[in-house]
Amino acid sequence: METLPQSRDQLLYAEVFISDMPALKDIFLRTQTLKQLNQNFGVPFLLVKKKGEVVAFATLVISEKGEIAFKIYEDRLSDTEKRNFTQRTESYFRKSNTANFRNPEQLKSSILRMVSWLNIG
């Protein structure tokens, strides 16, 4: 996915890279008031930067029904910015065909590995 700058609202939407993980972990722990990641952190796949700083991300999770879903964690987005990011996330989610987006067992395994790896550091 190409990174798309949004000049009118100064937002930048991008796919998640390993180098983004410390910022995502910080947002998750702060917004959830936790000291350590849990399975709700999921597998992040899309983020929003505002003035060069990550302020929100979307992550793949397993719903209570055992289905693949996404959750958005955010820090300092307006209601309009949240709606825009949610719309972009829904579109990306529908179009993606990789195993984590379509196979619940694969996603469960990926979440376990991701959370374990990030909790070590």
Backbone torsions as a table, in degrees:
resi	resn	phi	psi	omega
1	MET	NA	135.7	179.1
2	GLU	-81.8	149.8	177.8
3	THR	-78.3	128.8	-176.1
4	LEU	-116.1	106.7	176.8
5	PRO	-73.5	141.7	178.6
6	GLN	-116.1	96.8	-170.3
7	SER	-64.8	-37.0	-175.3
8	ARG	-67.8	-31.7	179.5
9	ASP	-115.2	8.3	174.4
10	GLN	62.0	24.8	179.8
11	LEU	-101.0	148.1	177.3
12	LEU	-126.4	121.8	178.5
13	TYR	-100.6	135.4	-177.4
14	ALA	-154.5	158.1	171.5
15	GLU	-70.3	157.0	-179.2
16	VAL	-84.6	136.8	173.7
17	PHE	-118.8	163.0	180.0
18	ILE	-54.7	-38.0	-178.8
19	SER	-64.3	-15.6	178.4
20	ASP	-85.0	-14.1	-172.2
21	MET	-56.7	-42.3	178.9
22	PRO	-58.1	-40.6	179.3
23	ALA	-68.1	-40.2	179.8
24	LEU	-67.1	-42.3	177.7
25	LYS	-60.1	-42.3	179.4
26	ASP	-62.4	-46.1	178.8
27	ILE	-60.6	-46.4	-179.2
28	PHE	-60.3	-51.5	-177.0
29	LEU	-62.6	-39.4	179.6
30	ARG	-67.1	-48.4	-175.9
31	THR	-72.5	-24.2	180.0
32	GLN	-100.3	0.3	-176.0
33	THR	45.8	55.6	178.2
34	LEU	-119.2	162.2	176.4
35	LYS	-102.7	-15.8	-176.2
36	GLN	-144.8	148.3	178.9
37	LEU	-67.1	151.3	171.5
38	ASN	-130.3	-175.8	-175.5
39	GLN	-62.0	-18.8	177.9
40	ASN	-68.1	-15.6	175.8
41	PHE	-65.3	-33.0	176.3
42	GLY	65.2	-150.7	177.0
43	VAL	-121.0	100.8	-178.2
44	PRO	-62.8	142.0	-178.6
45	PHE	-136.0	-18.5	-178.5
46	LEU	-144.0	144.6	-179.4
47	LEU	-139.7	167.4	176.0
48	VAL	-127.4	132.7	173.9
49	LYS	-113.3	140.8	177.2
50	LYS	-126.8	119.2	-176.8
51	LYS	53.8	40.4	176.3
52	GLY	82.1	-1.6	-177.9
53	GLU	-113.1	134.9	177.7
54	VAL	-67.6	126.4	-178.4
55	VAL	-121.5	-8.9	178.8
56	ALA	-162.8	155.2	173.7
57	PHE	-151.5	154.5	175.8
58	ALA	-108.9	141.5	-175.6
59	THR	-137.6	145.3	176.4
60	LEU	-80.4	133.2	178.8
61	VAL	-136.7	168.3	173.6
62	ILE	-100.8	123.7	-179.1
63	SER	-72.0	171.9	178.0
64	GLU	-61.8	-24.7	178.4
65	LYS	-84.7	0.0	-179.7
66	GLY	82.5	16.0	-179.4
67	GLU	-101.7	158.1	177.3
68	ILE	-76.8	131.6	179.0
69	ALA	-143.6	179.1	173.3
70	PHE	-128.2	155.5	177.7
71	LYS	-131.6	145.2	177.9
72	ILE	-112.4	130.7	173.4
73	TYR	-113.6	130.5	-175.7
74	GLU	-139.5	159.1	-179.3
75	ASP	-142.4	107.2	175.2
76	ARG	76.1	41.5	172.1
77	LEU	-107.5	142.8	175.3
78	SER	-73.8	169.5	178.9
79	ASP	-60.7	-41.0	178.8
80	THR	-64.9	-43.4	178.1
81	GLU	-62.9	-39.5	177.3
82	LYS	-62.5	-45.1	179.2
83	ARG	-61.3	-45.2	179.2
84	ASN	-61.1	-44.1	179.9
85	PHE	-66.3	-40.3	178.4
86	THR	-61.5	-42.2	178.3
87	GLN	-63.2	-44.5	178.1
88	ARG	-63.1	-40.8	-179.9
89	THR	-63.8	-45.5	179.0
90	GLU	-59.3	-43.0	179.3
91	SER	-63.6	-47.0	179.2
92	TYR	-60.9	-44.3	-179.0
93	PHE	-59.7	-45.1	-179.0
94	ARG	-66.5	-35.4	-174.9
95	LYS	-82.8	-20.9	-174.8
96	SER	-78.3	136.3	-177.2
97	ASN	-120.9	9.3	179.7
98	THR	-70.2	164.4	-173.4
99	ALA	-56.1	-41.2	-179.1
100	ASN	-63.3	-26.7	-179.9
101	PHE	-86.5	-15.3	-173.3
102	ARG	-127.1	-15.1	-175.8
103	ASN	-120.9	105.1	-177.1
104	PRO	-56.5	-38.1	-179.9
105	GLU	-66.5	-40.8	176.6
106	GLN	-61.8	-44.6	-179.4
107	LEU	-63.7	-43.4	177.9
108	LYS	-55.8	-45.4	179.2
109	SER	-62.8	-44.5	-180.0
110	SER	-63.1	-40.4	179.3
111	ILE	-63.1	-46.8	179.4
112	LEU	-57.5	-47.2	-179.4
113	ARG	-65.0	-43.3	-178.8
114	MET	-62.0	-49.3	-177.5
115	VAL	-65.4	-42.5	178.8
116	SER	-61.3	-46.2	-179.1
117	TRP	-62.1	-46.4	-177.0
118	LEU	-72.5	-26.5	178.3
119	ASN	-76.6	-17.4	177.4
120	ILE	-69.2	-42.0	-174.1
121	GLY	-85.4	NA	NA
